[in-house]
Amino acid sequence: MISEPLLGWRAVQVTERRTAKDFAEVLRWLVEELHPEAEKVVVVMDNLNTHKLASLYEAFPPDQARRIAESLEIHYTPKHGSWLNMAEIELSVLSRQCLNRRIESMEELKREVSAWEQERNERQVVVKWQFTTADARIKLRRLYPVIQ
């Protein structure tokens, strides 16, 4: 899931598995095709084991991997902070609105997800994030208490 929440835009990639190479391909698409003119592409993501820049070097030649990595500014959400990641919020909506039933094949899954994505993008549905900075700090303090 790629989400640009302030624009009300998202893109969903359906793959057989969640491999490091799949992740690297999404980063390549983000940098080289979606935002080729950008100096830096800011990415907020969770700490899934495949979400590492090293995956670029598994998937692409070193020069291309380095070029993609240098175009990215990565910010990781806290380990127990998926509620801070707006793409996770989008995935939750996708799950409730589209994936809450039996889907027989990968082809059908791709069609259904694509239709969901297109409809949400056409409507420019934005994520209504409920946390203020103060609320997030309070919740994070409970998850990560500071030793005084």
N, C-alpha and C positions, 0 to 999 in steps of 0.2 A: 504494500500500500504506500503510495506517495500521496501526500496531501499538502495543498497550499491553502490552509484554512481561511486566510483573510480574503482569498479570491473565490472561495466556494468551489474549488476544483480539486479533483482527486483522480488518480490512475491506479488501477488494480492489475497486478500481474498474476495470472493463475499458472502455477507450475506443478509438476508431479511431486516435488519435494521442496524443502527449504534448504538448499545447499549454499555453500560459500560462493560457488560459481554463479548461481542464480542471483544472489545478492550483488555480486560484482557486475553482472549484466545490467541490473537495475541502476546501479550507480553510473555505469558507462552511459546508459540511455539518458539519465538525468543531466549529466555534464555535457556529453557530446551532441545529443540530439535536442533535448528539451531546452537547455540553457547554454548553447554554445558560445554566446557572447559575454556571459557572466564572468566577472573577475573571480568571485567566490560564490559557491552555492552552499547555503547554510542548511545543514541536515540535523534534525533532532531525532534521535533514535534510542531504542532500548538496548539492553546489553545481551541480546541473543548471541549465542556462541558464533553464529555466522556473520554477525554484524561487526566485522573488523576490516580495516583497510588492507590487511594482509591478503584478504580474499581477492583483491584486484591483481595481485602478483600470481595467484593461482590460475587466474582466468586469462590474463593478457600478457603480451610481451612487456618486459620491464619499462621501456620508455613510455608506452601507453599507460601502464599502471601508475607510474610516477606522475604523469601529466594529469590523470584523473584525480589522483590523491591530492595533488597540489591545488586543484580547483575546488576542493571541499573544505568546509569548516564544520567539523563534527562536534555536536553537543550530545552527550549521553544523558538520558533520564536516570534518576536514582534507581537503584536495584528494585525497590518496592514502590516505584513512582510511575507505573504505567498510566495512571490517571493524569499525569502531566503531559503525556504524549498524545497529541491530537489525532495522529494516524491510528492509534489504538482506539480512540473514541469512534473514528470512522469504521474501523474493523468491527466494533461492537454493533454499530448500526447496520452494517452489511450483513452480519450474522443474523440479527433479528428480522431484517426486512427481506432478505434474499435467501439465506442459507438455512432457514429454520424448517426445512423439509427434505425429503429424500430426493437427491439428484442422481440420475442413473449413470451418467457418463461424464468424462472430462469435457467432451464437446458441448454437452448441455450446460455444464457448470460454467464454461467460458462464455457461452451465449447469455446465460442468466446474469452473470457478474457484469458483463459488458453492458447489458441493458440497464442494470441498476446504476452503474457508473455514469452512463450517458444521461439518464434521467436526472440524477443528482447534479451533474455538471450543467445541464441545460437550465435547471432551476437555480443554479449557483447557491446551493445550500451551504451555509457556513456552519462551523462548529460553534455551538453556544457553550463556551467553556464557563463553568460555574465558579471556578476558584479565582479569588483575587490574590494578589501577591501576598497579602497578609495571611489569608486562609492557607495558602500553600506553605508558608513558613511555619505556621502553627502545626499543620499536619506533618511536615517534614521533621519538626522538632520532636514530635512523638515517635516517629520512626527512627530518627537518628539523634538521640539525646546527647547534648554536649556535656562532657565531664567537666565539672567545675571544681 
